[in-house]
């Protein structure tokens, strides 16, 4: 079950509201999460609302609804350990034609970015973030029932207690409202691998 009292701001936005199972964030211009790779800059000022847990196996589900209209506006799920170790899954607005549905994983200060193109008309998406020890899976869904895998990754520093939750930001000169609802924390829905056995 979701308990908003377990969630605390890593960075608090100027404008937000939190009610039972509903979080609204109005982004501030020039806020982002990125480290070094390709662009050579470091941005670490996006609002992040998270809970802490030492549980090694769980899933976190959330529905995002957004009114983004400017390049790189984004909101979604996040595991933020510190400025150089985190992951996020979101939709980043690009233009009136398309957006990027994707994820960023940052280990030891270097970010990557894996995306797929979706239509610019999409203004809602469900995410399911799952942890199996120091491995993670991000999934997405249009209906909150049928989820598709976006990313499987490893986080080197996720060895014990971690923080996880939601974020929203506007890297350029813009602002929009992001709404998070239907949040739930459950047993791990990312099942153990049933194929090839690990090497001895």
C-alpha positions, 0 to 999 in steps of 0.5 A, spaced: 500 500 500 502 507 498 503 511 504 505 518 502 507 520 509 513 515 507 515 520 502 520 526 503 523 531 498 530 530 496 529 537 492 523 540 494 520 544 488 517 551 489 510 549 487 507 542 489 501 539 492 500 532 496 494 529 497 492 522 498 495 518 493 496 524 488 502 529 487 502 535 483 508 538 481 509 545 477 516 544 474 521 550 474 525 552 468 532 549 467 531 543 472 534 537 470 538 530 471 544 529 467 551 527 468 557 528 463 556 523 457 556 526 450 553 533 452 559 534 457 555 538 462 552 536 469 545 538 471 543 535 478 537 540 480 530 536 479 525 535 484 525 528 487 520 525 492 522 519 494 521 513 500 527 509 503 527 502 503 532 496 505 527 491 502 531 488 496 525 485 492 519 490 491 515 494 485 513 501 485 507 503 480 505 510 479 500 513 473 503 520 470 499 525 467 502 531 464 501 537 460 508 538 457 509 542 451 516 544 451 522 540 449 525 536 454 519 537 459 519 530 463 516 526 469 516 519 471 519 514 476 526 515 479 531 511 484 536 517 486 541 515 490 546 521 490 548 526 484 552 521 481 548 514 481 541 514 479 536 512 474 529 515 471 524 513 466 519 518 463 517 521 457 521 527 454 517 532 450 520 533 443 516 537 439 508 537 436 510 531 432 513 526 437 516 525 444 521 520 447 519 514 451 525 512 455 530 511 461 537 514 463 541 510 468 547 513 471 553 509 474 559 513 478 557 519 474 556 518 467 549 517 464 546 514 458 539 515 455 535 509 451 529 511 448 523 510 443 519 515 439 512 515 441 506 520 438 506 527 441 499 526 443 500 522 449 499 525 455 499 519 460 503 513 462 504 508 467 510 506 470 512 500 474 519 500 477 522 493 480 528 492 484 531 485 485 537 486 489 542 491 485 538 490 479 532 494 476 527 493 471 522 499 468 516 498 465 511 502 462 503 501 460 498 505 457 492 502 461 495 500 468 494 493 467 499 490 461 506 493 462 512 492 457 519 492 459 523 499 457 529 497 461 533 492 465 539 495 468 544 494 474 546 500 479 553 499 482 551 502 489 544 500 490 547 495 495 542 496 501 538 501 503 535 505 497 531 511 495 525 511 490 519 515 487 517 520 482 520 526 479 519 532 474 523 537 471 524 542 465 531 543 462 529 549 458 526 555 459 519 552 460 514 550 466 508 545 466 504 541 471 505 533 472 500 529 476 502 522 479 496 518 482 494 511 483 501 509 486 502 502 490 508 499 493 507 491 492 511 485 492 516 484 486 512 483 480 519 482 476 519 475 477 526 471 477 529 469 471 527 462 469 531 461 463 539 460 462 542 458 469 547 463 472 555 461 471 558 457 476 
